[in-house]
Structures are given as structure tokens and as C-alpha cells.
Amino acid sequence: MFPARFSSAWIPDTLRTLSIAQMSAAVIGYLMYLLLGPGYLTADTSMIIAIAVMIGAKAMHPPAVSSAMIFAFQYTKPNTLMLFISAVVLIVILIGLQRASHWLIR
């Protein structure tokens, strides 16, 4: 699940896209899970809504669509949303540190 995020996180100017796409897709998948329960209909609906939100926000990040599907299919651990959000925040902090250190080296 995480290699897709790390590979795209280091491309310049994708911090906004990465954070908006991943967070919105995860929240959409989780909300659809709460509304419809786990299953294929939930996964389909959450992926379609996540794609529409990413297009509307001009923050298209294809690996984020899988985040919506992952949260829609969860059966036993519905509290994983906070762990996921913490991971995305940590990635954003690490990218910020990388850019700051790169700026200091110049």
C-alpha cells in the first residue's frame, strides 16, 4: 500500500495533489463503508466519487483511487482511517524536511 505513495511523493510539485487526493479518497471510502457496509457496491461507489472529487479539485493521483477501495472493503478494523491520515501527514512532513534540507544545501 505505501510504495505507491512514496514513489509519487518525491516528484516536485505533487505535495498538494498527494495530500488532497489521498485524504479525500480515504475519507470517501470510509464514509461509503459506514453508509453501505463492506462490499463491491461500496468499493465501486467510493472509487467513482473519489475520482470525481480528484478531478474537481484538479488533484488527480491515480494511486489514491486504491485508497478509496481499501477503506470500502475493510471488514474488521474500521478505525484504520486515523492511522492512514497519520501516515499521509508524516509523508507531508518528510517531504517538507527534504525540501528544507535541499534548500539549505544550496
DRENVEX-767609 format. One record per atom (N, C-alpha, C): residue number from 0; z, y, x. Coordinates in steps of 0.02 Angstrom, whole numbers. Example, Ala and Ser with C-alpha at 12.3 -4.5 7.8 and 13.67 -1.06 7.14 Angstrom:
<zagus>
<zagu seq="0" z="390" y="-284" x="660"/>
<zagu seq="0" z="390" y="-225" x="615"/>
<zagu seq="0" z="390" y="-165" x="660"/>
<zagu seq="1" z="354" y="-112" x="642"/>
<zagu seq="1" z="357" y="-53" x="684"/>
<zagu seq="1" z="394" y="2" x="645"/>
</zagus>
This chain:
<zagus>
<zagu seq="0" z="0" y="-59" x="41"/>
<zagu seq="0" z="0" y="0" x="0"/>
<zagu seq="0" z="0" y="63" x="44"/>
<zagu seq="1" z="36" y="64" x="98"/>
<zagu seq="1" z="41" y="125" x="138"/>
<zagu seq="1" z="-15" y="138" x="187"/>
<zagu seq="2" z="-50" y="87" x="214"/>
<zagu seq="2" z="-103" y="104" x="261"/>
<zagu seq="2" z="-157" y="150" x="233"/>
<zagu seq="3" z="-172" y="144" x="169"/>
<zagu seq="3" z="-222" y="188" x="140"/>
<zagu seq="3" z="-199" y="261" x="142"/>
<zagu seq="4" z="-134" y="272" x="132"/>
<zagu seq="4" z="-108" y="340" x="134"/>
<zagu seq="4" z="-109" y="368" x="205"/>
<zagu seq="5" z="-90" y="327" x="253"/>
<zagu seq="5" z="-87" y="351" x="322"/>
<zagu seq="5" z="-156" y="365" x="350"/>
<zagu seq="6" z="-205" y="325" x="332"/>
<zagu seq="6" z="-271" y="336" x="361"/>
<zagu seq="6" z="-302" y="401" x="336"/>
<zagu seq="7" z="-287" y="420" x="275"/>
<zagu seq="7" z="-316" y="482" x="249"/>
<zagu seq="7" z="-271" y="542" x="262"/>
<zagu seq="8" z="-210" y="531" x="281"/>
<zagu seq="8" z="-163" y="586" x="289"/>
<zagu seq="8" z="-178" y="627" x="351"/>
<zagu seq="9" z="-212" y="600" x="399"/>
<zagu seq="9" z="-222" y="636" x="462"/>
<zagu seq="9" z="-288" y="674" x="465"/>
<zagu seq="10" z="-327" y="671" x="412"/>
<zagu seq="10" z="-388" y="711" x="409"/>
<zagu seq="10" z="-367" y="783" x="393"/>
<zagu seq="11" z="-393" y="833" x="429"/>
<zagu seq="11" z="-373" y="902" x="416"/>
<zagu seq="11" z="-386" y="924" x="344"/>
<zagu seq="12" z="-344" y="967" x="319"/>
<zagu seq="12" z="-352" y="998" x="253"/>
<zagu seq="12" z="-348" y="949" x="195"/>
<zagu seq="13" z="-313" y="895" x="202"/>
<zagu seq="13" z="-306" y="849" x="146"/>
<zagu seq="13" z="-233" y="845" x="122"/>
<zagu seq="14" z="-190" y="886" x="148"/>
<zagu seq="14" z="-119" y="883" x="128"/>
<zagu seq="14" z="-111" y="898" x="54"/>
<zagu seq="15" z="-144" y="949" x="29"/>
<zagu seq="15" z="-141" y="966" x="-41"/>
<zagu seq="15" z="-170" y="910" x="-84"/>
<zagu seq="16" z="-228" y="885" x="-64"/>
<zagu seq="16" z="-260" y="831" x="-101"/>
<zagu seq="16" z="-217" y="769" x="-102"/>
<zagu seq="17" z="-191" y="751" x="-45"/>
<zagu seq="17" z="-150" y="691" x="-39"/>
<zagu seq="17" z="-88" y="696" x="-84"/>
<zagu seq="18" z="-52" y="751" x="-80"/>
<zagu seq="18" z="10" y="756" x="-118"/>
<zagu seq="18" z="-3" y="761" x="-193"/>
<zagu seq="19" z="-50" y="802" x="-213"/>
<zagu seq="19" z="-64" y="809" x="-285"/>
<zagu seq="19" z="-90" y="743" x="-314"/>
<zagu seq="20" z="-137" y="712" x="-280"/>
<zagu seq="20" z="-167" y="650" x="-306"/>
<zagu seq="20" z="-116" y="593" x="-310"/>
<zagu seq="21" z="-80" y="583" x="-256"/>
<zagu seq="21" z="-32" y="527" x="-255"/>
<zagu seq="21" z="25" y="536" x="-305"/>
<zagu seq="22" z="53" y="597" x="-306"/>
<zagu seq="22" z="109" y="609" x="-351"/>
<zagu seq="22" z="88" y="605" x="-425"/>
<zagu seq="23" z="31" y="637" x="-441"/>
<zagu seq="23" z="10" y="635" x="-511"/>
<zagu seq="23" z="-8" y="564" x="-533"/>
<zagu seq="24" z="-42" y="526" x="-490"/>
<zagu seq="24" z="-61" y="458" x="-508"/>
<zagu seq="24" z="1" y="414" x="-517"/>
<zagu seq="25" z="50" y="422" x="-474"/>
<zagu seq="25" z="111" y="382" x="-480"/>
<zagu seq="25" z="149" y="399" x="-544"/>
<zagu seq="26" z="155" y="462" x="-559"/>
<zagu seq="26" z="191" y="483" x="-620"/>
<zagu seq="26" z="153" y="460" x="-682"/>
<zagu seq="27" z="87" y="467" x="-681"/>
<zagu seq="27" z="47" y="444" x="-738"/>
<zagu seq="27" z="54" y="369" x="-749"/>
<zagu seq="28" z="49" y="331" x="-695"/>
<zagu seq="28" z="58" y="258" x="-701"/>
<zagu seq="28" z="126" y="239" x="-727"/>
<zagu seq="29" z="177" y="274" x="-704"/>
<zagu seq="29" z="246" y="260" x="-727"/>
<zagu seq="29" z="254" y="278" x="-800"/>
<zagu seq="30" z="228" y="336" x="-821"/>
<zagu seq="30" z="234" y="356" x="-891"/>
<zagu seq="30" z="196" y="308" x="-937"/>
<zagu seq="31" z="138" y="287" x="-916"/>
<zagu seq="31" z="100" y="239" x="-956"/>
<zagu seq="31" z="137" y="172" x="-961"/>
<zagu seq="32" z="170" y="153" x="-906"/>
<zagu seq="32" z="211" y="92" x="-907"/>
<zagu seq="32" z="267" y="99" x="-959"/>
<zagu seq="33" z="300" y="158" x="-960"/>
<zagu seq="33" z="354" y="168" x="-1008"/>
<zagu seq="33" z="328" y="170" x="-1080"/>
<zagu seq="34" z="269" y="199" x="-1090"/>
<zagu seq="34" z="242" y="205" x="-1158"/>
<zagu seq="34" z="211" y="141" x="-1184"/>
<zagu seq="35" z="173" y="106" x="-1142"/>
<zagu seq="35" z="134" y="48" x="-1165"/>
<zagu seq="35" z="161" y="-19" x="-1141"/>
<zagu seq="36" z="206" y="-18" x="-1092"/>
<zagu seq="36" z="229" y="-81" x="-1063"/>
<zagu seq="36" z="180" y="-105" x="-1010"/>
<zagu seq="37" z="198" y="-156" x="-973"/>
<zagu seq="37" z="153" y="-179" x="-920"/>
<zagu seq="37" z="93" y="-216" x="-948"/>
<zagu seq="38" z="37" y="-211" x="-914"/>
<zagu seq="38" z="-22" y="-248" x="-935"/>
<zagu seq="38" z="-86" y="-214" x="-915"/>
<zagu seq="39" z="-141" y="-247" x="-933"/>
<zagu seq="39" z="-207" y="-222" x="-914"/>
<zagu seq="39" z="-225" y="-157" x="-950"/>
<zagu seq="40" z="-207" y="-151" x="-1013"/>
<zagu seq="40" z="-220" y="-90" x="-1051"/>
<zagu seq="40" z="-185" y="-30" x="-1019"/>
<zagu seq="41" z="-124" y="-41" x="-998"/>
<zagu seq="41" z="-85" y="11" x="-964"/>
<zagu seq="41" z="-118" y="31" x="-899"/>
<zagu seq="42" z="-140" y="-17" x="-860"/>
<zagu seq="42" z="-172" y="-3" x="-796"/>
<zagu seq="42" z="-238" y="34" x="-807"/>
<zagu seq="43" z="-278" y="12" x="-855"/>
<zagu seq="43" z="-342" y="46" x="-869"/>
<zagu seq="43" z="-331" y="118" x="-891"/>
<zagu seq="44" z="-285" y="127" x="-937"/>
<zagu seq="44" z="-271" y="194" x="-963"/>
<zagu seq="44" z="-244" y="240" x="-908"/>
<zagu seq="45" z="-198" y="215" x="-868"/>
<zagu seq="45" z="-169" y="257" x="-816"/>
<zagu seq="45" z="-221" y="275" x="-762"/>
<zagu seq="46" z="-265" y="229" x="-746"/>
<zagu seq="46" z="-317" y="245" x="-696"/>
<zagu seq="46" z="-366" y="297" x="-722"/>
<zagu seq="47" z="-386" y="291" x="-785"/>
<zagu seq="47" z="-432" y="340" x="-815"/>
<zagu seq="47" z="-400" y="409" x="-817"/>
<zagu seq="48" z="-337" y="412" x="-839"/>
<zagu seq="48" z="-303" y="477" x="-843"/>
<zagu seq="48" z="-293" y="506" x="-773"/>
<zagu seq="49" z="-275" y="463" x="-724"/>
<zagu seq="49" z="-265" y="487" x="-656"/>
<zagu seq="49" z="-330" y="515" x="-626"/>
<zagu seq="50" z="-385" y="482" x="-639"/>
<zagu seq="50" z="-450" y="508" x="-614"/>
<zagu seq="50" z="-466" y="575" x="-647"/>
<zagu seq="51" z="-454" y="580" x="-712"/>
<zagu seq="51" z="-467" y="643" x="-747"/>
<zagu seq="51" z="-424" y="700" x="-720"/>
<zagu seq="52" z="-360" y="686" x="-706"/>
<zagu seq="52" z="-315" y="737" x="-679"/>
<zagu seq="52" z="-337" y="757" x="-609"/>
<zagu seq="53" z="-356" y="709" x="-567"/>
<zagu seq="53" z="-378" y="725" x="-499"/>
<zagu seq="53" z="-442" y="767" x="-500"/>
<zagu seq="54" z="-488" y="751" x="-545"/>
<zagu seq="54" z="-549" y="790" x="-550"/>
<zagu seq="54" z="-533" y="861" x="-574"/>
<zagu seq="55" z="-489" y="865" x="-623"/>
<zagu seq="55" z="-469" y="930" x="-650"/>
<zagu seq="55" z="-433" y="973" x="-598"/>
<zagu seq="56" z="-394" y="942" x="-555"/>
<zagu seq="56" z="-357" y="979" x="-504"/>
<zagu seq="56" z="-398" y="989" x="-440"/>
<zagu seq="57" z="-459" y="962" x="-440"/>
<zagu seq="57" z="-502" y="964" x="-380"/>
<zagu seq="57" z="-465" y="935" x="-320"/>
<zagu seq="58" z="-432" y="879" x="-332"/>
<zagu seq="58" z="-394" y="845" x="-280"/>
<zagu seq="58" z="-409" y="771" x="-281"/>
<zagu seq="59" z="-473" y="754" x="-274"/>
<zagu seq="59" z="-493" y="684" x="-279"/>
<zagu seq="59" z="-475" y="646" x="-215"/>
<zagu seq="60" z="-437" y="593" x="-225"/>
<zagu seq="60" z="-414" y="550" x="-170"/>
<zagu seq="60" z="-417" y="478" x="-196"/>
<zagu seq="61" z="-472" y="441" x="-185"/>
<zagu seq="61" z="-481" y="376" x="-216"/>
<zagu seq="61" z="-423" y="326" x="-207"/>
<zagu seq="62" z="-389" y="323" x="-149"/>
<zagu seq="62" z="-333" y="275" x="-145"/>
<zagu seq="62" z="-277" y="290" x="-194"/>
<zagu seq="63" z="-273" y="351" x="-220"/>
<zagu seq="63" z="-220" y="368" x="-267"/>
<zagu seq="63" z="-229" y="332" x="-334"/>
<zagu seq="64" z="-289" y="314" x="-350"/>
<zagu seq="64" z="-301" y="278" x="-413"/>
<zagu seq="64" z="-264" y="211" x="-412"/>
<zagu seq="65" z="-259" y="181" x="-354"/>
<zagu seq="65" z="-222" y="118" x="-349"/>
<zagu seq="65" z="-147" y="128" x="-361"/>
<zagu seq="66" z="-122" y="187" x="-345"/>
<zagu seq="66" z="-52" y="201" x="-359"/>
<zagu seq="66" z="-38" y="201" x="-433"/>
<zagu seq="67" z="-83" y="229" x="-472"/>
<zagu seq="67" z="-75" y="227" x="-545"/>
<zagu seq="67" z="-75" y="155" x="-570"/>
<zagu seq="68" z="-118" y="113" x="-542"/>
<zagu seq="68" z="-121" y="43" x="-563"/>
<zagu seq="68" z="-58" y="5" x="-542"/>
<zagu seq="69" z="-33" y="19" x="-482"/>
<zagu seq="69" z="27" y="-15" x="-458"/>
<zagu seq="69" z="86" y="-1" x="-504"/>
<zagu seq="70" z="95" y="62" x="-522"/>
<zagu seq="70" z="151" y="79" x="-566"/>
<zagu seq="70" z="141" y="55" x="-637"/>
<zagu seq="71" z="79" y="47" x="-659"/>
<zagu seq="71" z="66" y="21" x="-726"/>
<zagu seq="71" z="80" y="-53" x="-730"/>
<zagu seq="72" z="73" y="-90" x="-675"/>
<zagu seq="72" z="83" y="-162" x="-676"/>
<zagu seq="72" z="154" y="-183" x="-658"/>
<zagu seq="73" z="198" y="-137" x="-641"/>
<zagu seq="73" z="265" y="-158" x="-620"/>
<zagu seq="73" z="302" y="-192" x="-677"/>
<zagu seq="74" z="333" y="-246" x="-661"/>
<zagu seq="74" z="368" y="-285" x="-713"/>
<zagu seq="74" z="444" y="-281" x="-705"/>
<zagu seq="75" z="469" y="-285" x="-645"/>
<zagu seq="75" z="541" y="-293" x="-636"/>
<zagu seq="75" z="577" y="-234" x="-607"/>
<zagu seq="76" z="542" y="-188" x="-573"/>
<zagu seq="76" z="576" y="-133" x="-540"/>
<zagu seq="76" z="548" y="-66" x="-562"/>
<zagu seq="77" z="567" y="-41" x="-620"/>
<zagu seq="77" z="540" y="22" x="-643"/>
<zagu seq="77" z="569" y="83" x="-606"/>
<zagu seq="78" z="618" y="73" x="-562"/>
<zagu seq="78" z="648" y="129" x="-526"/>
<zagu seq="78" z="614" y="142" x="-459"/>
<zagu seq="79" z="556" y="115" x="-447"/>
<zagu seq="79" z="521" y="124" x="-384"/>
<zagu seq="79" z="486" y="191" x="-378"/>
<zagu seq="80" z="482" y="228" x="-432"/>
<zagu seq="80" z="449" y="293" x="-431"/>
<zagu seq="80" z="483" y="340" x="-381"/>
<zagu seq="81" z="549" y="342" x="-380"/>
<zagu seq="81" z="584" y="387" x="-335"/>
<zagu seq="81" z="573" y="366" x="-262"/>
<zagu seq="82" z="570" y="302" x="-249"/>
<zagu seq="82" z="555" y="279" x="-181"/>
<zagu seq="82" z="485" y="300" x="-160"/>
<zagu seq="83" z="438" y="295" x="-205"/>
<zagu seq="83" z="369" y="314" x="-191"/>
<zagu seq="83" z="364" y="389" x="-178"/>
<zagu seq="84" z="396" y="429" x="-220"/>
<zagu seq="84" z="395" y="502" x="-210"/>
<zagu seq="84" z="428" y="520" x="-144"/>
<zagu seq="85" z="481" y="486" x="-126"/>
<zagu seq="85" z="514" y="498" x="-61"/>
<zagu seq="85" z="466" y="482" x="-4"/>
<zagu seq="86" z="428" y="430" x="-10"/>
<zagu seq="86" z="379" y="412" x="43"/>
<zagu seq="86" z="325" y="465" x="49"/>
<zagu seq="87" z="300" y="490" x="-7"/>
<zagu seq="87" z="249" y="542" x="-5"/>
<zagu seq="87" z="277" y="606" x="26"/>
<zagu seq="88" z="338" y="624" x="7"/>
<zagu seq="88" z="370" y="684" x="36"/>
<zagu seq="88" z="379" y="675" x="111"/>
<zagu seq="89" z="399" y="616" x="132"/>
<zagu seq="89" z="408" y="603" x="203"/>
<zagu seq="89" z="341" y="609" x="240"/>
<zagu seq="90" z="287" y="585" x="211"/>
<zagu seq="90" z="221" y="592" x="242"/>
<zagu seq="90" z="202" y="666" x="248"/>
<zagu seq="91" z="216" y="705" x="196"/>
<zagu seq="91" z="201" y="777" x="199"/>
<zagu seq="91" z="241" y="811" x="254"/>
<zagu seq="92" z="305" y="792" x="261"/>
<zagu seq="92" z="347" y="820" x="315"/>
<zagu seq="92" z="319" y="800" x="383"/>
<zagu seq="93" z="300" y="738" x="391"/>
<zagu seq="93" z="273" y="715" x="455"/>
<zagu seq="93" z="207" y="751" x="472"/>
<zagu seq="94" z="165" y="762" x="423"/>
<zagu seq="94" z="104" y="799" x="435"/>
<zagu seq="94" z="120" y="871" x="456"/>
<zagu seq="95" z="169" y="901" x="423"/>
<zagu seq="95" z="190" y="968" x="442"/>
<zagu seq="95" z="216" y="971" x="513"/>
<zagu seq="96" z="256" y="921" x="533"/>
<zagu seq="96" z="281" y="917" x="601"/>
<zagu seq="96" z="224" y="907" x="651"/>
<zagu seq="97" z="176" y="866" x="633"/>
<zagu seq="97" z="119" y="855" x="677"/>
<zagu seq="97" z="79" y="919" x="687"/>
<zagu seq="98" z="67" y="956" x="634"/>
<zagu seq="98" z="30" y="1018" x="639"/>
<zagu seq="98" z="69" y="1070" x="678"/>
<zagu seq="99" z="135" y="1073" x="668"/>
<zagu seq="99" z="176" y="1120" x="706"/>
<zagu seq="99" z="177" y="1104" x="780"/>
<zagu seq="100" z="183" y="1041" x="796"/>
<zagu seq="100" z="183" y="1022" x="867"/>
<zagu seq="100" z="115" y="1034" x="899"/>
<zagu seq="101" z="63" y="1023" x="861"/>
<zagu seq="101" z="-5" y="1036" x="886"/>
<zagu seq="101" z="-14" y="1111" x="899"/>
<zagu seq="102" z="14" y="1152" x="855"/>
<zagu seq="102" z="9" y="1225" x="863"/>
<zagu seq="102" z="50" y="1247" x="924"/>
<zagu seq="103" z="108" y="1217" x="935"/>
<zagu seq="103" z="150" y="1235" x="993"/>
<zagu seq="103" z="118" y="1216" x="1059"/>
<zagu seq="104" z="81" y="1161" x="1060"/>
<zagu seq="104" z="49" y="1137" x="1121"/>
<zagu seq="104" z="-8" y="1184" x="1141"/>
<zagu seq="105" z="-42" y="1212" x="1093"/>
<zagu seq="105" z="-98" y="1258" x="1108"/>
<zagu seq="105" z="-71" y="1318" x="1140"/>
</zagus>
